[in-house]
Every structure is written in structure tokens, then in C-alpha cells.
Amino acid sequence: MKNIEEVQNEIIDDFDLLDGDRESTIFYIMELGQELPKLDEQYMIDENLIKGCQSKVWLTTDFQEGRVIYSADSNTDITKGLISLLIRVLNNRTPQEIINADLFFFEKIGMNGVIGSQRSNGFASMIKQMKFYALAYSAKS
């Protein structure tokens, strides 16, 4: 399994192919969102909503064999694409790996210029929530 840095570098390489084209980048993010498995309706409840996101983003976790497993969904394709990128990087990692992760890919792919400040703030909220879950699992184990 690739480490967090290697996965982030793969994402950067994927986005480099788009050559900074805003429209292609947004379309690609939306495609990524469509590939994320749909979250079961029973988990699409208020207590699983990530606070601070402009769109609705539901995030659930499971803890299996010392690793955090994330599942998520959103009511918009672009936000679903953004959370799918985070899942790609952080899923199936130990709590400590997630807590210590330096997530640099977002800035390197120029995402702030593509999605605007409100979605960037929402993305930061997603990261915060994912790390919070990891911290909770770390405290339990």
C-alpha cells in the first residue's frame, strides 16, 4: 500500500495532465465524485453532516484492524469529488498516520483558485472532521 505522500503525488500528477484548465479540472472533480460509492440512506443524517460545508457532506467511519475506514456522500458532485480525494489519501490508514498527515496536494493542484473560498473552507472542515475521527479512534486504542 502506498503511503500518504505517494498517493498525494499521484493526485498531483493526475491534475497536472489537465494543465490548469479550470473547466476540465471541475469536470474531473465531478467525475471523481460520481465514482464514490453512494452512502446508504440510513447514514445520511444530521449527526453525520460535516459542519462548515456549503453543501451537505455526510461522513461516517469504521475502525477495522487498527485502521480508519471512511465513507462519505454529498448532495453536489463537486463536493463529493473533493471528499473522494480525501478518502483516496486518508482511507484505510492508522489513526496516527491520519493525524500526522501533511495534506499538501490541495495547494499543489491549485484547487483554491478553482473552487473558491467557501468550498475551500468546506474542504478544510472535511479534513478537520476526518482527523477528529482519527483522534477519537487513537484515544480508544
LINTA-V928424 format. One record per backbone hydrogen bond with DSSP energy under -1.0 kcal/mol. CO is the residue of the C=O (numbers start at 0). NH is the residue of the N-H. Records with the same first field share a line. If there is no record, write none. Layout:
# LINTA-V928424
CO = NH + NH
This chain:
# LINTA-V928424
2 = 6
3 = 7
4 = 8
5 = 9
6 = 10
7 = 11
8 = 12
9 = 13
10 = 14
11 = 15
12 = 16
14 = 17
15 = 18
17 = 20
20 = 24
21 = 25
22 = 26
23 = 27
24 = 28
25 = 29
26 = 30
27 = 31
28 = 32
29 = 33
30 = 34
39 = 42
40 = 43
42 = 44
44 = 47
45 = 48
47 = 58
55 = 74
56 = 49
57 = 72
59 = 70
61 = 68
63 = 66
66 = 63
67 = 91
68 = 61
70 = 59
72 = 57
75 = 79
76 = 80
77 = 81
78 = 82
79 = 83
80 = 84
81 = 85
82 = 86
83 = 87
84 = 88
85 = 89
86 = 90
92 = 67
93 = 97
94 = 98
95 = 99
101 = 103
103 = 107
104 = 108
105 = 110
106 = 109
110 = 113 + 114
111 = 115
115 = 119
116 = 120
117 = 121
118 = 122
119 = 123
120 = 124
121 = 125
122 = 126
123 = 127
124 = 128
125 = 129
126 = 130
127 = 131
128 = 132
129 = 133
130 = 134
131 = 135
132 = 136
133 = 137
134 = 138
135 = 139
136 = 140
